Amino acid sequence: MSVITEKLKLLPDKPGCYIMLDKDGEVIYVGKAKVLKNRVRQYFQNGPKNEKTMMLVSNIADFSYVITNTEIDALSLENNLIKRYKPKYNILLKDDKQYPFLRIDLKEDFPTFTIVRKIRKDGAKYFGPFMGGVPVADVLEIIYACYNIRRCTSSLDRNKPKKECLNYHIKRCLGPCAGHCSYEEYRERVFQAIDFLNGNDNSAEKILSRKMMAFSDNEEYELAMSCRDKLRMLNRIKQRRITSLNRFINADIIGITGNGIYQVITVLVTRSGRMQGAKYFTLETGMETDEDALSSFIMQYYRQETGIPDEIILNVECKDAPMLEKILRVEVGKLVTISTPKQGERRELALMAEKNAAEYLEKSVDKIKHKDDMTVVACERLKEILKLKEYPKRMECYDISHISGTDKVGSMVVFTDGVPDRNNYRRFKIKTVEGNNDFACLQEVLKRRLDKLGTSEEEHFARPNLIIIDGGKGQLSAIKEVFDERGCTIDLISLAKREEEIYTVTDEYPIVLDKKDYVLKLLQRIRDEAHRFAITYHRSIRSKRMLSSALDSIEGIGEKRRKLLIKKFGTVEEIKKATVEELTQVESIGLKQAQNIKKYFEEES
């Protein structure tokens, strides 16, 4: 503690970030401070601290700091350092599920809606996210049924009409491709659909009711039932409206609660005055206050989140709110208001979010503890059992996949603190190996991986603490040769499938763990994930090659159309199952080409 005591005396009276290190020099916590001297000293002063903070302090062997010009700069730097080091005591948001959005580009002559997972700065309009209870496909079907907007995504020019597709003939589309409706008429329908997505449900309900009655009168009962089903979908959507809110309100309501060890944050997503759903985040941190946790959460969450609202409503005060608003405005390009209401409807919503967080925490404590055992605790025991040089914070596992030496690929999956880190997964096409040789394939992949260490690319391919090979002693020996050639000192092991034996470069005999041991389960998870990732990539390459070959013999399907079909359907089986109508939705595939495709596969079978 003497080194820390001396360094505490030298702390500056300025804003900045502080970085806590353990005895191995590993970054375990990053924080920001308005006054570094005051904030850092608090950790080492006597006084009440929660259990997690005491655990953090007990593991601090050293610290460093970075002075910034302003507190805003410190807040931004803190987030960048957390992203870089992934400290175990900081909030580390895992990959959040990407919910779908509807996109429409009004710069096109005859725009249509498409389902996307990410919002881009491309000038298009986006609506969503669509979460549980409001399936985006159902919403899109209501739009098609009510407003007869085209389903195809091919590029259209009002000055160059094309031949209409099947949807026009069955009255599911206005037929803008063939000039059957004017530019102005089509745009009017588009704006009606946009008004519906902005919360005006009444027009869609009237249209569907009118169509249902007309179909019923004409004894077109199947079509009438389809309208009835869409009215039921629409009713489910209407039931999610928060009656006290304006239909143009787009807000995230964030509630946080904790029990001294764990914290839970709930995000209630409200769009166009409708409650879309909720997201839950479990925080296992060294944060002392809910306010600190919220500040860190908002910085990370809204830098990776695509559907940023106009308003963020919190259940507790956050003094960083003005700075967070400014950072989001500058870095994300979104004007957002962050508030903690004291009364009214918004206060009630904030308390609802807090209540949801408390209920989730109460029901999930045992699950959270079990997750700890399966991840961080298992990593710590892995270091002890295998006598690793350092804590395996970042583990990388490699596998090879091919069939009889064709379409050879390799995979690299990454686990951080025992949890999949999918943003860092990588896949490799084998370039230099001829024939069926797994050892040589693994060597090529590891050479390409290790060559990035010590270069400018290491920022994107961080140095791992442990490398795991899917295989036995032979695979391990092959990679040990690569390590020796490059003087690599990273810990290296392999896991053999049959007996689940662990091979190391230092032990002559394999290590065998109990099948119920969480350490073995952790290694199995990362090994199986590498295997899955490799097979998925191999199948994708093989399927595309076979699909391109299978389409060669179809009349009227050249290279351009083959690529578009592959992009749309992915596999031969999906193309076989596609209807003529679905095939015509592919750009440049008309009715004749679609019929040729169906005929070819029918004759083949």
Secondary structure, DSSP 4 states (H G I P E B T S, - for coil): -HHHHHHHHT--SS-EEEEEE-TTS-EEEEEEESSHHHHHHHHTSSS---HHHHHHHHT--EEEEEE-SSHHHHHHHHHHHHHHH--TTS--PPPPP---EEEE-TTSSS---EEESS--SSS-EEE----TTS-HHHHHHHHHHHH------S--BTTB-----HHHHTTSS--GGGTSS-HHHHHHHHHHHHHHHTT--HHHHHHHHHHHHHHHHTT-HHHHHHHHHHHHHHHHHHTTB-TTS-TT--EEEEEEEE-SS-EEEEEEEEETTEEEEEEEEEE----SSHHHHHHHHHHHHHHH-S---SEEEESS--TTHHHHHHHIIIII----EEE--SSHHHHHHHHHHHHHHHHHHHHHHHHHHHHHHHTHHHHHHHHHHHT-SS--SEEEEEEEEEETTEEEEEEEEEEETTEE-GGG-EEEE--S--SS-HHHHHHHHHHHHHTTTTSGGGGTSPPPSEEEEES-HHHHHHHHHHHHHHT--SEEEEE-TTT--EEESS-SS-B---TT-HHHHHHHHHHHHHHHHHHHHHHHHHHHHHHHHHTTTSTT--HHHHHHHHHHH-SHHHHHH--HHHHTTSTT--HHHHHHHHHHHHHH-
